[in-house]
């Protein structure tokens, strides 16, 4: 499909630079294909769901994966930024380097040179491989938990470019850019739909009989990359590491068997469940990398509803929601959101989408 079909104009003032306080007071647009849109608040979510439904959360935890370093060559020093996006070994990470052209394979980068305290203020790595779009494989001098501690000491929270271009990261972001249930370290971007939940809202949902289940997908920096291809068939998704336990798979299969709905909080949990599901919608345990790319025409197997934020024009995530609820429906939903002043992107407002039912697909509860 042509990528320009997913373009739209967004007023810059609608890009949220800070989250709503309290979190569950963000706006929530209810999108049901074929029905009028409803403007609600996130704290109304318990009234939107039914006893026996299941919310599926991504419990990944954001690490300070933005590293600033220097590369020295023949007496010339160059500043290098690295955004870690996928761990591939105890001592190695795939990363996006900027500017990538300044670094060659075999060269060393010294991170943490700007006064951060970590083993005399530095964290050193060797560039082993270079790929497309500034991607590289870094092998660090440290390994395992020691490397984790070093990254935590010298790293910064990798705010999305559309926020970072307008203000610097600060200490508040270390809390704001983390879900209240985050537990599994490894993400370099937050599963932002989950940022709207508070302990109080989670408790209300439990009291209403809505189940909660957790999966893990470590969101990579590839989620921020623009789609530069003219056609979706030419775009390459970067893989992300995920895990669905046997217990969670069994519980979600029981929910479906009992007539409940699977409601994913965020596109990350949706992409993971769709990767783990059989053709008939049965969810299997899963552990490994997924690069699933969902565009209109995809037949959803496991997920009935999706809570998600408002996404970038021409992005893979806007393509995903267009596949989920229909292209016309989502274009109209975004036009409504812009007209009504909804806040966009990572710190913005949310939508609750029902899946469009195709005539050749199975019915959902």
Order of alpha helices (4+ residues) and beta strands (2+ residues): beta-beta-alpha-beta-beta-beta-beta-beta-beta-beta-beta-alpha-alpha-alpha-beta-alpha-beta-beta-alpha-beta-alpha-beta-beta-alpha-alpha-beta
